[in-house]
Amino acid sequence: MSLFVLEIILWIAGIRGHIPQSDGFPIGRSGPSFGTGTGTPMAALAVAAAVVAGLALVLWAVVWLAIKVL
């Protein structure tokens, strides 16, 4: 499940597909670099939301564990 969540976050951020597979390098001039697309602010917002949600989950787990230990 966690790999699926990571794959979704990378897909939303637009990172997936940037690493060429076997002989996937284009010949000639390359396309625009990262940051010139129209979805970049939304991708950054999605990544930031995922990071905040992850940190909140970690904080919740630490507090829950501390209550159980005491």
C-alpha positions as CSV (number, residue, x, y, z in Angstrom):
1,M,0.0,0.0,0.0
2,S,2.8,2.4,0.9
3,L,4.5,2.0,-2.5
4,F,1.1,2.7,-4.2
5,V,0.8,5.9,-2.2
6,L,4.4,6.9,-3.1
7,E,3.7,6.2,-6.8
8,I,0.5,8.3,-6.7
9,I,2.5,11.2,-5.1
10,L,5.2,11.0,-7.7
11,W,2.6,10.8,-10.5
12,I,0.8,13.9,-9.2
13,A,4.2,15.7,-8.9
14,G,5.0,14.9,-12.5
15,I,8.3,13.2,-11.5
16,R,7.4,9.8,-13.0
17,G,8.7,9.1,-16.5
18,H,11.7,11.5,-16.3
19,I,14.2,8.6,-16.1
20,P,14.5,7.1,-19.6
21,Q,14.4,3.3,-19.9
22,S,16.4,1.4,-22.4
23,D,17.4,3.7,-25.2
24,G,14.8,6.2,-24.3
25,F,17.0,9.2,-24.8
26,P,15.5,11.6,-27.4
27,I,17.7,12.6,-30.4
28,G,18.0,16.3,-30.8
29,R,16.9,19.2,-28.6
30,S,15.2,18.2,-25.4
31,G,11.8,19.6,-24.3
32,P,11.2,22.2,-21.6
33,S,12.8,21.6,-18.2
34,F,10.9,21.0,-15.0
35,G,9.2,24.1,-13.7
36,T,8.0,25.5,-17.0
37,G,4.8,23.4,-17.2
38,T,1.4,24.8,-16.2
39,G,0.8,22.1,-13.5
40,T,4.0,22.8,-11.5
41,P,2.3,24.9,-8.8
42,M,-0.4,22.3,-8.3
43,A,2.2,19.5,-8.2
44,A,4.2,21.5,-5.6
45,L,1.1,22.0,-3.5
46,A,0.2,18.3,-3.8
47,V,3.7,17.3,-2.6
48,A,3.6,19.8,0.3
49,A,0.2,18.5,1.3
50,A,1.5,14.9,1.3
51,V,4.5,15.9,3.4
52,V,2.3,17.7,5.9
53,A,0.0,14.8,6.1
54,G,2.9,12.4,6.6
55,L,4.4,14.5,9.4
56,A,1.0,14.8,11.1
57,L,0.6,11.0,11.0
58,V,4.1,10.6,12.5
59,L,3.3,13.1,15.2
60,W,0.1,11.3,16.0
61,A,1.9,7.9,16.1
62,V,4.5,9.3,18.5
63,V,1.9,10.8,20.9
64,W,-0.2,7.6,20.7
65,L,2.9,5.5,21.5
66,A,3.9,7.8,24.4
67,I,0.3,7.5,25.9
68,K,0.5,3.7,25.7
69,V,3.9,3.6,27.3
70,L,2.9,5.8,30.2
